[in-house]
Amino acid sequence: MEFQYRKLILSLSILALSTLSALSHSSFSPLDNFLIDCGSTVGSTVDNRLFVPDSAKRDSSLSSSTRSITLRNENPPPNSPQIYSTARAFRRPSKYKFQIRDEGTHMVRLHFQTFNSLKFDWNNTQFHVLVNGFVALADFRAGGVESPMVMEFLIWVSTGKLVIEFVPAKKSNFAFVNAIEVISAPKDLVADTAKFVSSDKVEDFNGLAKQALQVVHRVNVGGSKVTPFNDSIWRTWVTDDEYLEPNSGSKRVYFGGRIKYQDGGASREVGPDNVYNSARVIHSTNASIPKVNMTWVFPAIAGYKYLVRMHFCDIASISIGLLYFNVYVNGNLAYENLDLSMASNYILASPFYADFVVDGDDSGVLRVSVGPSNMSVPYAIDGVLNGIEIMKLNNSMGSLDGDYCAGWVLRNWPSGHVGFVVPLVAAACLLLSISLVMRRKMNAEGFVAWSRLPMDVSEANAKHGNAQPSS
C-alpha cells in the first residue's frame, strides 16, 4: 500500500514537472515590455499584467510642451479594467518616449475609453497619433467611445527608441489616451516576404517587416472569442460570425487533443492553441465534391495594401494525404491545390500559415475564401480554415490613416488645416518618406531570418516562422 502511494506521488511529481517545463517553453518574455497606465498614480493589473503609472521613472518618459490634464472616473462600471478609470489629456502636441533594447518589430497598443468627467468635454477630442514617424491615427474622434477601444500597430524599431506623439487636430481640441503598451514582438511574428496577389499574377512582396502595420481584423474561425489572458502575446481574437457569408456550407469542428507546433511552421506566438483547435470545414459526405466556397467579407479602405494572414491546422481529417483545397483573396486565386499534409510535414493537427498582400479596392470590402480544388477527395474534408488576420500597410505618405505625412501634421499645428493636401505638399511628404526609407535601409543590419517548411508549393506559398517547442 505504501509502495503504491509513493508510486502515485512520483507520477504526480513527474507530471507537474513536465507541465512546468511545457509552460516554460511556451511562455513569451519580451525584452521590451512597457505597460503604461496613463493619468494614474498607482499600478493597475489587467490579465495578470501590471500597468505602471506614466509618472513612474522607468525607461519611458512623458514630455509635454504644456501641463497635461489627468482625468479619473469616480464611478467606473463594475468589472471594468482599472486602466480605463483614468486618462491623460493634452492641449498641445505631447509625446511618450520609450528606450528600446530589442531591435525589430514592436507591438504598440493604444487604449481609449471615455467616461464622465466634470472638467473635460469629450466632444472636443479630435487628434492625430504619430508613432516613430508614421501617422497611426488622423483626426481621431473619441467622443462616443463608451466601451474600451484598442488600436494595435506593428512598428519596426532600429534606432533604440520609440516615440508616440499625440497632436490635437486644432488648438481648440484635445488629445487623450487611457493606456499604452509597447512590447517587442516575437521574431517570427512578421516575415519580410509575402505573396502579392492581383487579378493577373502572384509574385513576391518584399520589405514587409519594415512597413508600419495596423491590425484591423483578427478572427478565430469557427471558435469562440480568445481574450488576451489566453494568448501568449496578449491579443484578442473575435468570432467569425459577423464576417462569414451565409449559406457557405461550412461546418464547425473542434479538437480536444494537442496542437503539434514544429520547426518551420507556425509558433504558439503566431497563433495560440485556442485558434488552431477550432475551425470551419467543407466536408463531402458522398462521391460528389461540393461546389461551394467558405467566404468571409471584411471592410477595407481603397488606397491601402493589406496583409492577409490565413491560419490552417488539419484537425478534421481522419488521415494524412486527403486534404486539398484552393485559397482565394479578393476573388483571385492565391494558392492552388494547397496540400496541407505536405505543408505540415505529414503531421495532423500541426499548424501552418500563409501571408498574402492585396490592394484595397473601391468595393470597400476584402474577401477571403477557401474551397475545394480539382484534387479534392470524395468522402473527405475539402477545405479548412482556423483563423484570419488582416493588417493595413502604410501608404506612400508613411500614413495608416489619411493622405498627409507626420511632418505635415506637426508643421500645421495649431492651425489644423491638414485635411486639404495640395499636390506640392503631397510631393514633399513623398520625398520625406523616400528619405526615411533610404535612411532605414542604410542603418539596418539585416532582416530577420525565416525558414521554410520542406515542401514544393505553388507560386503562392509564403514564408513561415520558427516554432516554439510543443508542450
LOKOL-958993 format. One line per 2 residues: number of its first residue (from 0); for each residue x, y, z negated of C-alpha. Coordinates in steps of 0.001 Angstrom, whole numbers, plus 500000, padded with zeros to 6 digits. Last residue first. Layout:
N
NUM	X/Y/Z  ...
***
This chain:
471
470	504024/521406/524872  505392/521923/528322
468	508736/523611/528768  508349/527110/530204
466	508218/527335/533952  510403/529326/536298
464	508448/531457/538684  506898/530864/542083
462	507381/532152/545578  504502/532118/548044
460	503459/529965/550973  501619/531425/553969
458	503768/530159/556829  502865/526614/555880
456	504477/524594/553168  507215/522015/553020
454	507586/521472/549309  510190/521436/546601
452	508737/524100/544279  510604/527296/544863
450	512912/529179/542550  512988/532862/541699
448	515886/535130/540771  515021/538609/539505
446	516367/541233/541864  519791/542780/541998
444	521912/545415/540299  519585/548361/540824
442	521093/551839/540870  521370/552187/544661
440	517926/550724/545220  516464/552967/542542
438	517940/556078/544171  516574/555042/547563
436	513100/554513/546102  513124/557883/544325
434	514317/559703/547452  511580/558077/549500
432	509006/559127/546887  510290/562692/546810
430	510167/562861/550616  506592/561584/550552
428	505641/564137/547919  507026/566914/550103
426	505123/565585/553112  501903/565533/551108
424	502589/569104/550012  503025/570241/553612
422	499946/568314/554727  497746/570208/552221
420	496612/568469/549062  493451/569856/547519
418	492638/567939/544332  495700/569207/542543
416	494465/572710/541792  494797/572239/538031
414	496093/575754/537454  497790/574648/534223
412	499640/572654/535561  500460/572635/539259
410	504148/571736/539006  503438/568705/536826
408	500837/567169/539146  502916/567914/542259
406	505926/566146/540761  503791/563090/539936
404	502643/562664/543538  499362/563501/545214
402	496956/561344/547195  494967/559685/544438
400	495170/556933/541848  497972/554387/541955
398	500448/557015/543093  504035/556935/544338
396	502993/559114/547277  503458/556184/549683
394	500797/554226/547798  501198/552320/544541
392	500074/548691/544564  496705/547571/543161
390	496568/544258/541316  494084/541399/541714
388	494282/538273/539561  492253/535145/540278
386	491979/531904/538305  491212/528192/538461
384	490421/527449/542110  489611/524117/543746
382	488571/522867/547172  487665/519600/548890
380	487479/517275/545862  486838/513753/547082
378	484190/511473/548618  485404/512451/552099
376	488983/513815/552442  489878/517304/553612
374	492469/517499/556402  490384/519729/558678
372	490108/522144/555776  487559/522543/552989
370	487062/525956/551334  488564/528650/549137
368	487676/532317/549443  488799/535717/548127
366	487041/538860/549365  488128/542453/548715
364	485467/545147/548802  485135/548815/549775
362	484371/547975/553413  486795/550717/554477
360	489805/548472/553971  492154/547513/551118
358	495251/546070/552733  496448/542619/551699
356	499325/541124/549704  499273/537419/548825
354	500755/535566/545852  500371/531811/545277
352	500026/529852/542044  500677/526313/540830
350	499621/524491/537693  500160/520768/536943
348	496960/518903/536030  497883/516065/538409
346	501527/515512/539272  502591/514938/542857
344	505367/517558/542729  502794/520334/542179
342	502796/521759/545714  502796/518254/547184
340	499650/517331/545271  498082/520725/546006
338	498277/520164/549737  497100/523507/551098
336	495739/522825/554560  496067/526404/555788
334	497088/529271/553509  496177/532920/554153
332	493430/532514/556759  491773/535907/557058
330	488269/536616/555715  489514/539239/553289
328	491786/536577/551759  491292/532945/552772
326	492644/529676/551351  492151/526329/553077
324	491831/522891/551464  493488/519523/550903
322	493059/517311/547821  493352/513518/548025
320	497096/512947/547654  497057/512456/543891
318	494281/510519/542190  490972/511039/540407
316	490874/514684/541421  489359/517251/539004
314	492156/518916/537018  494110/519987/540089
312	495570/523318/538993  495467/526423/541171
310	495904/530115/540344  495429/532774/543028
308	497329/536065/542878  496086/538857/545139
306	498424/541853/545319  496562/544812/546764
304	497585/547489/549247  495967/550879/548973
302	494265/553189/551482  490784/551756/551056
300	489679/551069/547493  488596/547639/546275
298	485533/546192/544526  485732/542394/544187
296	483936/539571/546026  484468/535882/545191
294	483851/533145/547745  483563/529357/547481
292	483439/528118/551048  480895/525812/552679
290	480858/523205/555407  480754/520244/553031
288	482735/517224/554322  480387/514347/555186
286	481349/510842/554054  479471/511255/550795
284	479702/513120/547473  481915/515913/548783
282	483101/518157/545941  483836/521877/546093
280	485452/522930/542841  485323/525642/540199
278	487930/525567/537477  488737/525052/533792
276	491874/523767/532038  494137/526122/534016
274	492749/529334/532575  492673/528255/528925
272	496146/526768/529330  497602/530210/529999
270	498736/531574/533393  501982/533305/534314
268	503087/533187/530670  502374/529446/530473
266	504666/529002/533455  503515/528492/537037
264	505545/526081/539106  509251/525759/539845
262	510062/523983/536596  507021/522245/535148
260	503841/523004/533199  501674/519917/532640
258	498320/521056/531226  497396/518571/528503
256	493985/516933/528497  490480/518248/527880
254	489714/519415/531399  486632/521289/532537
252	484846/521404/535886  482360/523917/537245
250	480655/523131/540540  480636/525138/543738
248	478058/525198/546498  478648/528895/547147
246	474932/529636/546973  475563/532956/545212
244	478825/534868/545755  481043/534787/542678
242	482071/538206/541316  479580/538643/538466
240	480013/535036/537282  483828/534989/537280
238	484387/535145/533528  486868/537681/532160
236	490575/537126/531472  492114/539406/528829
234	495887/539507/528437  498003/539222/525285
232	501254/537813/526696  500767/534315/525225
230	497017/534419/525823  494532/533165/523241
228	494544/536246/520960  494465/538446/524055
226	490967/537087/524838  490034/534467/527430
224	486415/534656/528594  484877/531313/529502
222	485682/529085/532452  484704/528561/536061
220	487305/530958/537401  489073/532925/534667
218	489272/536373/536235  491745/539251/536055
216	490733/542321/538058  492235/545832/538348
214	495787/545243/537145  497733/548302/538249
212	501073/547751/539950  504071/550042/540419
210	506362/548603/543074  509893/547443/542248
208	508875/543779/541931  507171/543763/545329
206	510289/544536/547335  509497/542086/550118
204	506292/541185/551961  506924/538178/554186
202	504542/537483/557068  501055/536210/557840
200	499631/537391/561140  496729/538670/563228
198	493941/539629/560824  496332/540523/558013
196	498034/538666/555171  501306/539835/553606
194	502945/536924/551804  504750/537617/548530
192	508332/538413/547588  509850/540141/544536
190	508084/537846/542098  506192/539344/539172
188	505653/537346/535961  508734/535136/536188
186	510990/537389/534128  508436/537573/531308
184	507316/541177/530827  508945/543709/528525
182	506144/545248/526474  504914/548829/526221
180	501521/549008/524493  499761/552296/523785
178	496823/553195/521544  493993/555715/521238
176	494874/558161/524028  493911/561766/524736
174	494107/564509/527351  492193/567754/527013
172	490780/570243/529493  490508/574050/529544
170	494065/574472/530888  493226/572145/533749
168	493797/568460/534570  495354/567856/531154
166	498705/566035/531575  499605/562945/529571
164	503108/561644/530245  504426/558115/529661
162	508214/557797/529807  510176/554541/529960
160	513855/554460/529118  516988/552462/529829
158	517075/553443/533509  516072/550161/535176
156	512360/549916/534416  509854/548280/536801
154	506242/549085/535903  503269/546741/535558
152	500112/548632/534599  497090/547864/532401
150	494160/550166/531586  492228/549066/528506
148	488776/550512/527898  487116/550105/524493
146	483383/550866/524419  481920/554374/524382
144	483921/555666/527337  481430/558295/528468
142	483561/561419/528129  486642/559621/529383
140	487328/561444/532633  490564/560578/534442
138	491517/563245/536966  494394/561049/538109
136	495622/557850/536454  498884/555932/536960
134	500780/558569/538947  504299/557159/539142
132	507393/558999/537908  508113/556758/534950
130	504420/556543/533989  502229/559571/534696
128	498718/559945/533263  496360/562642/534536
126	493594/564393/532636  489956/565237/532155
124	488547/565368/528649  486312/568394/528099
122	483161/566297/527685  484874/564656/524708
120	484306/567779/522646  486589/567660/519596
118	486426/569143/516111  483298/567390/514809
116	484329/563980/516153  482108/561086/517159
114	483951/558421/519085  485647/557979/522453
112	487586/554892/523493  490824/554549/525456
110	493699/552068/525262  496705/552288/527598
108	498600/549121/528440  502088/549140/529959
106	503611/545777/530869  507278/546075/531730
104	509135/544686/534746  512907/544679/534575
102	515756/545891/532380  515445/544845/528735
100	516728/547447/526257  514199/550223/526831
98	514048/553353/524651  510465/554582/524852
96	509466/558216/525387  505899/559444/524829
94	504941/562616/526654  502959/565803/526451
92	501482/568188/529010  499261/570697/527168
90	496070/570533/525099  496772/567018/523864
88	494632/564554/521902  495760/561713/519647
86	493272/559022/518739  491986/557159/515710
84	489298/554556/514962  490042/552692/518190
82	493264/551187/516790  491207/549726/513928
80	489557/547119/516128  485747/547409/515830
78	484256/544764/513552  481586/547184/512299
76	481388/550445/514253  483666/553264/513027
74	482189/555928/510760  484982/558403/509918
72	486385/558237/513446  489719/559995/513282
70	491356/562529/515578  494883/563916/515563
68	495435/567020/517688  498760/567850/519287
66	500829/570924/518458  502442/572352/521546
64	505063/571388/524086  504698/567792/522965
62	507212/565058/522309  506249/561663/520927
60	509050/559227/520230  509847/555581/520704
58	512817/553570/519467  511365/553941/515978
56	510550/556731/513545  506832/556457/512799
54	504596/559319/513963  503030/557130/516638
52	501647/554938/513861  502526/551220/514148
50	500428/548552/515867  500946/545166/514223
48	499931/542112/516221  497826/539256/514782
46	495075/539932/517330  494908/543563/516167
44	496654/544769/513008  496774/548519/512363
42	499606/550481/510763  499044/553684/508830
40	499191/557379/509711  497130/557143/512879
38	496985/559561/515793  498091/556938/518311
36	498525/553355/517133  501626/552288/519073
34	502669/548721/519886  506177/548737/521356
32	507667/545330/522193  510917/545405/524136
30	512840/542136/523770  509638/540192/524348
28	509119/537014/522299  506954/534508/524194
26	505795/531380/522413  505619/528123/524381
24	508893/526594/523228  508300/527489/519573
22	504781/526143/519767  505997/522840/521152
20	508600/522545/518415  506018/523342/515738
18	503718/520670/517149  506502/518129/517292
16	507491/518928/513705  503884/518512/512570
14	503527/515189/514408  506782/513904/512929
12	505610/514909/509453  502217/513262/509989
10	503901/510025/511036  506238/510092/508037
8	503335/510703/505630  501403/507796/507182
6	504412/505478/506895  504881/506516/503259
4	501221/505642/502556  501517/502319/504402
2	504622/501438/502348  502830/502373/499104
0	500000/500000/500000
***
